[in-house]
Amino acid sequence: MLLAYRKRLISSVVTAALLTLSGHSQAHGLEPVNGLLTPESVVQAADGKLYVSEINEFGKDGDGQIRVIDHGKSSVLVQGLDDPKGLTIIGNDLFVADKSRIWRVPLNQAPAKAEVYIAATEFPQVPQFLNDLAADANSNLYVSDSGDIMGTGKGGAIYKITPQRKLSLVIDGKADPRVLAPNGLLADAKGEHLLIVDFTSGVLYNYDVAGKRLQEVASGFGGGDGIVRQANGTIYVSDWKNGKVYRVDNNKAVLLNEGYQSAADIALSQDDHHLLVPDMKAGVLDVIRLK
């Protein structure tokens, strides 16, 4: 009896230790990161690596880069970009929105090299301010052009790019005057609906792509920047202008966290329980634990 009890006790202790180590392993690499060079966007790959776009000096071509953070170790993945912003991963490729073009960085090649995926001349008109990127389950890519975001706050558009690199306009201010400076994007699996947050108006919209209907979901997001949605359906939106992050609850903006200098393009961790927040002006990547 005593021997059996001891075996059960040892087994329980070992199991608890393994669970503790597993918990630390999953959280490892998700601590806040300081000293970044104007971080705008972040994405976590399936292997746990974090990729961060660093604008560095805004408006200075050639000094932008992508940083990779692997289990706490930070290194530069690619250099020589301009003002890299939105990031998304499709398969083994990292896509980067950069001013008026889109880069592709194959992640299964060493050393990594950025190649132009869509040039400025391939758009119907040269983009003014390519910003966020999103992808659906069919490997279609969506990119927002925030237009004259720092001036009139108008002139924005959203484009779709198929895996065959066919580019088409999804919506712009001519089709609907409510589209001012679209920033954050989030596509559903089939690409039938797009969540769009506008930087100028601070309004979150749902766009029915086939029906071409733009419907307001919620408002009050200031300088709306990034959008994510947890597996349970909860939506989070960042406010760059006011340094805040919101949760969308019953079509209302509910404050989740504040105190950032500029909460940029947020992302969810692979475990769906951490919100990654690049504070662009502070040079920090923050981590918020979610329920």
Buried (B, 14 or more C-beta within 10 A) or exposed (E): EEEEEEEEEEEEEEEEEEEEEEEEEBBEBBEEBEEBBBBBBBBBBEEBBBBBBBBBEEEEEEBBBBBBBBEEEEEEBBBEBBBBBBBBBBEEBBBBBBBBBBBBBBBEEEEBEBEEBBEBEBBEEEBBBBBBBBBBEEBBBBBBBBBBBEEEBBBBBBBBBEEEEEBEBBBBBEBBEBBBBBBBBBBBEEBEBBBBBBBBBBBBBBBEBEEEEBEEBBBBBBBBBBBBBBEEEBBBBBBBBBBBBBBBEEEEBEEBBEEBEBBBBBBBBBEBBBBBBBBBBBBBBBBBEBE
